[in-house]
Amino acid sequence: MPLREIEAKLFALIAVSEIILQEGEAFDFSLIMQLVSAFSVRPSSELKGFICVIFLDRWQMLLAPFQDGSLFFQVMVDPCCKSIFFRGISEPICSHACASALRKICEDAPACLDLWNLALEDEEEVISAITVILGSVANKELQNKLLTQLLSSSYGVLSKLVDGDVEPSSRQNPATYTRMVSSVTRGLYRIGTVFSHLATSLSSVPVSDGPIRSLLTAFWPILEKLFRSEHMESGSLAAAACRALSVAVQSSGEHFMLLLPSVLECLSRNFLSFQSQECYIRTACVIADEFCEKEVYGSLFITTFERFTQASSLMGINSSYICDQEPDLVEAYVNFASALIRGCHKEWLGTCGTLLEISFQKAAFCCTAMHRGATLAAMSYLSGFLEVSLSSMIETVNCKQKDHSVWSLSRLYLAVERGFCLT
């Protein structure tokens, strides 16, 4: 379709759209999408300068009368529309028009998603598409503003819950409170999705120069309040909060290290309070994978390991039968122990011989369990345990000085021997 014909049809649609809507008639959006498709398949050489500006300007004029944000949003998330954004936003003369359209997406997206009540998987696809687009915005100030708008409703409902604005009657009315928790859960999934896709699309951009750091600065204080609240007894809410935290940790890198003490304290304390929710240990495992090789945090991870190990739900695992009753909990625990064994400095491991003995015994019990995930995790832990212990024994034999480090490594090897004897 020639570009002049596309522009002429846009003018015609602009002329009739207001009249159609004023009379309450349904508008056929397929006409708009035909023009979008025709424009998006044009060669890049034709989408330069004023041609692209004219199209985007007319497009916004056409969609402006539609007060129902969901209609606008259905158009904007179309793959053809995203193709136009990727082409146009890199052109200085088109960037303003693209930015205006993106801003409209972010303003309407939260309300539209709430109206649609999509499944979490479908909603994640929509948020992912928007985040990929926003990741290509060159203007950092505009990018941060658009991301803030996208997540404003998520932060809002989360703040309302944790800041005590939920009326007492809401807790007395299970249906009302359940809806509130469901909204917060969705908000946390959205936040986690944004973190995840920003980290992917901005992998070449230092975290200090990108939007992830500013998002983390706003996110953690609210999330910390949630972790310290009584609302965490909800399993779905706890899982969503831990997922969002895990993604934030993986996305923000070393900028997260200053928060480690308070984060691990929240996770271990909440697990002791709600021991059926293994998501706290899984999140701690993600953190251990990222940071436990930092020697300065060795004692912090060992303390967290001790709290998990001494929990009554884990102390009671003394047979493969019990392991099969709580396979997810066992799998999370031995994965956390594996992360410490493979990442922590041997000097720190040598200070927790008793904990290692206990974890070794439990992993040995679980190797014969029926649950495949728990069994494989336990075997992986034992393999890593033996590998590190053998390495420590060889270092001890070859070392000429009998200093504290040698003594610590010897204790680690003795823990293995005692573990074998007790199992």
N, C-alpha and C positions, 0 to 999 in steps of 0.2 A: 504494500500500500504506500503510495507516495506520501512524503512528509506533509505536503500542502493539503492533501486530502485528510490526513490525521488531524491537522490543526483545524481545518474547516469543521470536521465532525465534533471536535471538542467545543468549538464555539456554539454549535447547534445544541449540544447537550447542556451547556451552561445556560442557554436561553430558556430551555424547557424545564430544567430540573426544579427551579424554584416554584414554577406553576404547578407541576405535578405534585410536589410535596405539600404545597398549600392546600390542595384539594384532597389530600389524604390518600392519594393513589400510590400503589406500589411501584417502585422504580426498578427497572431491569438492569442490574449491575453487569450483566454479561456484555452489554454494549461498551461499558467502560473498559472491561478487561480485554475486549477485542483490540481496542486502541492501545492499551498498555502492551499487549503482546506484539502488536505490529511495530511499536516503537522500540521495544527492547531487543528485537532481532536485527535492528539496523546495524550496519558496520560501524565500528568505533570512529572511523574517519568522518561519518556523517553526524555524530553526536557531539559536535564541538560548538562552543560559543553560544550564540543567541538561539540556535535551534533547540538545544537542550533546555535553556532558560525558558523559552516560550512554552515548551511542552509542560515543564514542571509548574510554571505559573498558571497556565490554563487548567492544569489538572487540579491544583489547589482551589482555584475559583469554582471548579465544578463540584468539588467535594465539600466546600464550605457550607452550603445550605443544609447538609445532612447533620442534624443535631444528635442523631443516634450514633454514638461513638463506635458501637460494634460494627456498623456498616462500613464506616471509614477504616476500621482496623482490619476487617476482612480483606479489603483491597490492598492495604499497605503491607501485609505479610505475605503477599503472593510472591513466588520466586521471581517472576518477571519484574516486579517492582524492586525487589532487592538488587536485581541486575542493574537496573537504572541507577539506583543509589550508588552502587560500587563504581559505576562509570562516572557519574556526575559529580560525586563529592570530591573527587580528586582535581576537578577543574575549578580554578579560582572563581570564574565567572558564574559557575553553577552552584557553588558550595552553599550560598545563602538559601537558595530554593530547596536544596536537599536538606539542609539543617532545619528549615521550617517544617518540612514533612516529617522528619525524624522527631522533632519536638512534639508534633501532634500525636505520633505513635506513642511516645512515652507518657504523654498526658492522659491518653485514652486507654492505654493498655491495662492498667490495674483494674479500672472499673469494668472494662469489657470482660476480662477474665473472670471477675467475680460474678458477672451476670451469666456467663456461659456455664460456669461450674464444670469445667472440663476435668477429665481424669488427670491425675498428677503427671502421668507419662505424656499426655497430649499437651498439657500446659507447659511442661518442660521444653517441648519442641518449639512452642511459640516464643517463650522467653529466650531460648537459645538463638533463634533467628534474629530477634531484636538485638541481642548482645553482640552477635557477630557484626551486625551493621554498625553498632555504636563503637565497636573496637576499631573501626576504620576511620573514625572522625579524627582529623588531624589537629583541630583546635582543642587543646587539653581542657581549657576552661569550659568550653561548650560540652565536651565529652563528660566531664564530671557533673555538669548541670543536668544533662540528659539522663545519666545513670541515677542521679538522685531522684529525679522525677519518676523514673521507672520503678524504683524501690520505695517510693514515699509511702504508699499504702501499706506495704509490708512492714516498714519501720513503725508506722502509725498504730497498726493493730497490735504489734508486739509491745510497744511502749504502753499502750492502754492496758494490756494485761499485767505487765510487771510493775507498773507504777501505781497500782492499787486503784485504778479508775473503774475496775469491774465492781459493780454494785453487789452487796452481799446477797441480794435476791437472785443474782445470776448463779451463785453457787448453790442456792436453795432450789433453783429451777434447773434440773439436769439438762433439759433440752437447750435452754439458752446458753448454758456454760459449754455444752458440747459444741455448739455452733461457733462460739468464741474460740475454743481450742482448735477447731478445724480451720478457722481463718488464720490463726497464728501458724499452724502447721504448714499451710499452703504458702504463707509469707516466707517462712524459713526455707522451704524448698526453692522458692524463687530466688532468694538471696544466694543460696548455695549454687544454683545453676548459673547465676551471673558471675560469681567468683570463678567457677570452673571454666567457663567459656572465655572469660577475659584472660585468664592465665594462658589459654591455648592461643588465642588470637594475638596476644601481646607478648608472646614468648621471647621475642627479640628485644623487648623494651625493658630496661631496668625497673624493678618494682618501685624504686624511689621516684622514678619519673612518670609512672603510670597512675591510673586511677585506683588500683587495688589498695594501695596504702591508705588513701583517704577513705575508701569504703570500710576498711578494717578499723580505722580510728573511730568511725561512727558505729560500727556493728558490735564490737566486743563489749563496750560498757552496757549495752542493752542486753546482750546475750548473757553476760555475767549475772545481771539481775535475775534473768530467767532461771539460770542454773541454781541460784540461791533461793528460789521461791518454792512454795509448796505445789505449784502447778506441775512440777516435773514428775509427779506421780503418774501422770498420763504417759503411757508407753509410746503412743504415736507422736506426742509432742517431744518426748525425750529423743526418739529416733531422728526426728527432723532437726532438732537442735544439734545433735551430735554430727549428723551429716553435714550441716552447714558449717560447723566448726572445723570438721576434718578438711573440707574443701578450702576453707579460708587458710588453714595451716599450710596446705600444699601449694596454695597460690601465692602466699605472701613471703615465703622463704625466711630469711634471717630477720626480717622486720618483726616476726612473731616471737622471737626469742625472749624479749623483755617481758612478755606475758606468760611465759612458761610456768613460773611458780603458782600464779593464781589459777591458771587453766588446769594444771594437774591436780591442784588442791580441790577444785570444784568437781572434777571428774571422779577422784577417789572418794570424796565425801558423798557424792550423790550415789555412787555404786553401793557404798555401805548402807545407805538409806533405802535404796531400791535395788536389791540384789538380783532380781529377775531380769533387769534391764542390762544386758551385756553390751549395749551400744557404748556405754562409758569406757569399757575396756578396749573396744575396737578403736575408739577415737584416740585413746592413750597410745595404742599401738601405732597409729598413723603418726602421732607426735614423736614417738620413740624412733621410728624409721627415719624421720627427718633430722632429729637433733641429739639422739643419745650418744653420738660419737664426740660431742662437745664435752670435754673433760670437766669443765666448770659446772655442768649440770648433772654430773654423775650421781651425787648424793640425792638429788631431787628425784631422779628416776628410780633409784634403789628404795627410797622411802615410799614412792608410789607402788612399787612392786611388793613391798612388805604389806601395805594396806590391802591390796588386792588379795594377796596370798592368805592373809589372816581372816578374811571374810568367812562367815559361817557357811555360806553356800559353797565355797571352794574347799574349805577344810573338810567338808563332809564327803568329798569325792574320794572314795577309797576302794572302788571296784569299777570294772568295765560296765556293769549293769547300771550303776548310778550315773556313769558318764553318758550312757545312752538316754537317760532321763533329762539331762541338761546339755545336749551336744553343742548348742550355740555358745553357751557360757564357757564350756571347756575349750572350744576352738578359739574363742577370743582370748582366753587366758594364756594358752600355750603359744599363741601367735605373739602376744605381748612379751612373754618370756623369751621367745626366739629373737625378737628384735633387740632385747637387751643383751643376750648372749653374743649376738653377732656384731653389735655396735658399741657397747660400753667398753671402756678401758678395763684391762684385766685387773688392774689394781682395785677398781671399784667392785668388780665381780668377786674378788678375793675376800671382800669384807662382808659378804652375805652368803656364806657357806650354808647356813641352816636353811635359808630360803631356797637356795638352789637344790638342796637335798629334797625338800618338800615338793618342789615343782618337778623334779626328776621322777620322783615316785608317782606322782599323779599322771605324768605323761606316759610312764610305763604301764600303768593301769589302762589308760585310754587307747593304747596301741592295739588292744584286742577288742575294742568296742565295735558295735555293728554300724555305727554312723560313720560314713565314709569321710566326711569333712573333718570331724574331730580326730579320727584315726590318722589321717594324713598329716594334720597339723601337729599331732603328738609325735609322730615319727620324724617329722622335719625338725622339731625341737630337739629330740634326742640326738639326731645326727649332728646338728650344730653344736650341741652341748659336748658331745664326745670329741668333735673336731677341735673345739677351743681348748678342752681339757688336755688333749694329747699335745697340742702346741705348747700349752703352759708347762706340761711335764718336761718336754724337751728343753725348753728355755731354762727351767730350774736346774736340770742336770748339767747343762752347758755353762751356766752362770758361775763365775768364780767367787763373787761376793755374796755373802749371806745377809743381804739387807732386807728391808721390810717388803720390798716388791717380790722377792723370792719367796718369802714366807707366805705372802698372799696367794701367789700362784700355787704353792704347795697345798694350801687350804682348798683351793678350787679343785685340784686333782683328788684330794681326800674326799671331797663331797661326792665325786663320781663313784669312788670305791664304796662309800657308805650307802649311796643310792642303790647300787647293784646288790649289796648285801641285804638291804631292807626289802627289796622287791623280789 
